[in-house]
């Protein structure tokens, strides 16, 4: 896959993941340090702000997809991550990338607001 194809697949995966019930948000995957560097390159105009939040990487003969997401607590982390994994695997099969490693990270669980609770 060339760079344009990687970006296209990442955008398609992002669209599929956002459509999964229970997925609240997507975040840039990676360490805090990597995210600071990424923010810096975007701030300098060296990277497009519209770049997909899903990371697709091809290296050493292995494709890797990384997704960091927030989920709604009512949907359940296990159910939501399983649904995301299946949807991403199906898309990768369609794109003839069945051996890609899919890494899912739940970085935030969105709780519904408590009724009658006062802000602290």
Secondary structure, DSSP 8 states (H G I E B T S, - for coil): --HHHHHHHHHHHHHHHHTSTTEEEEE--S-HHHHHHHHHHHHTTSS-TTS-SSEEEEETTEEEEEEEEEEEGGG-HHHHHHHHHHHHHHHHHHTT-TT-EEEEEEEEEE----TT----
